[in-house]
Amino acid sequence: MIKVLFICHGNICRSPMAEVIFRDLIQKNGLQDRFSVSSCATSTEEIWNGIGNPIYPEAEAELRKHGLSAKGHRAVLLTKKDYEKYDLFFGMDERNMRGMLRIFGSDSENKVRKLRREDVSDPWYYGHFDVVYDEIKEGCEAIIKEYAK
């Protein structure tokens, strides 16, 4: 089983959206036995006293438009120990890539990747959750195409 972890800054918008979208795609493609998926943050900004904030309401609203939900999700912080637990780490943008490498110290097994060649737009600053959904779905579909062989 390939263990996939999606990463963004706060784990309240892009990475939980990616987790939900990817989980939906693996179910629709009958690949539940090939992949497991989760998501994390590179920052503690959305985690207070050890309790993570829920998915951002606008991100959840966009998922609902597509019949999906991240209800119950809480932001979780990426740790150095996660490097051994997961097979692939997908950051949403260059800042996330730097954050992962800062936390891990290195990427000796070449597990750290960016979800798309271009950054996934950060809706926290720009809105456009519909665009973000499409960008994430495109990246998730590419993962399935590459790793579900």
Buried (B, 14 or more C-beta within 10 A) or exposed (E): EBBBBBBBBBBBBBBBBBBBBBBBBBEEEEBEEBBBBBBBBBBEBBBEEEEBBBBBEBBBEBBEEBEBEBEEBBBBBBEEEBBEEBBBBBBBBEBBBEBBBEBBEEBEEEBBBBBBEEBBBBBBEEEBBEBBBBBBBBBBBEBBEEBBE
